[in-house]
Amino acid sequence: MLRIGVLVSGSGTNLQSIINACKSGELNAKVVIVVSDNKDAYALRRAEHAGIPTSVVMKEDFRSRLDFDMEVVRILRESRVNLVALAGFMRIVTPEFIRSFPGRIMNIHPALLPSFPGLNVRQKAIDHGVRFSGCTVHFVDEGVDTGPIIIQAAVPVYPDDTEEVLRDRILRLEHRIYPKAIELFEQGRLRIEGRKVFIKGMKKQEDGYLVNPPLDS
């Protein structure tokens, strides 16, 4: 069984989607530790409600980012995690952290990477006038939202959308694709070659397409 360590900073809705997938049997996996850099994160309450051990690591207790990260690494290793899932973790991890779990760190981002990396990306998509946005699960590398892409989901963006409306539209898909990416990892179906992630047995939709506005508008 895959042992997952989840890093969080906020409300933890993606954490909840992973917990639910494990509980339902959709994932042959278990969240064994939840680590937060925010003692008030609601995600901690979600973990505690599910009976999952938690740990709070505060940045002000450490002299450097590296010291902070190495404490998180220690906790994850102590919990014998096979996969690290960043779920709204509002810190950029150090190269040393990444090298501690090579090819075993995932992140979810609320945009269609490589467009709109970083923060406040839903509003940036609206301001830019794009017709589609969405979400991306990717392996973490030493850049900011630059790692090899595992799975993406697209949603339409309308000129009158607010950030809150687009956030909710994207979030519904985040909760579906993050457990799916973890499932593919657990099944051993992911292979990284350079910037590409190949998925064993993936079905192709040769005639699939998305258009916004629809061609018959």
C-alpha positions, 0 to 999 in steps of 0.5 A, a space after each residue: 500500500 502506498 504511504 502518502 505524506 501531505 503538506 498543507 497550509 490552508 483549508 485542505 480541500 485537496 487533502 480531503 479528496 485524497 483522504 476520501 479516495 483512500 477511504 473509498 478504496 479508489 486509491 490503494 493508499 493511505 495518508 500516514 502524515 499531514 504536515 503544516 507550516 500553519 498551526 491554524 490550517 483547517 487541513 489539520 482538523 480534517 486530518 485529525 477527524 480522519 485519525 491521521 497523525 499531524 505535525 506543525 513545523 513553523 518557519 520562525 523556529 528555524 534559522 533557514 529554509 534548509 533547516 525547516 525543510 530538513 525537519 519536514 524531511 525527517 518527519 516524512 522519513 520517520 513516517 516511511 512515506 513513499 509519495 509526498 503530495 503538496 496540497 496548498 503548501 505555500 512554501 517553495 521547497 529547497 533543492 535538498 528537499 526535492 533530492 530527498 524524494 526524487 521523482 516522488 513529490 507531486 503538486 497541484 496548481 490551479 492553472 494550465 501550466 506552463 501558463 500562469 505559474 506562481 500565485 493569484 493565477 486564477 485572477 491572472 487568467 481572467 485578466 489575460 482574457 483566456 478562454 480556458 483555464 484549469 488545473 495541473 498535477 505535476 512532479 516537483 522539480 527545482 523550479 516554481 511550477 515547472 516540473 513534468 506534467 502528469 495530468 491536466 483538466 481544462 474549464 471554460 473561462 467567461 468574460 464575466 467570471 469573478 475569481 471566486 466563480 473560476 476558483 470553484 469551477 477549477 476546484 471541482 476538477 482538482 478534487 478529481 485529478 489529484 487522486 487520479 495522478 496518485 493512482 497512476 503513480 501507485 500503479 507504477 504507470 508513470 515514467 518521466 523522460 526529460 520534460 514528459 511523463 509517459 503513462 502506460 496504457 493511456 487511451 488516446 482521444 484522437 478527435 477530442 477537442 475543446 472550443 470556447 465559445 462553441 463553434 455554433 455560437 
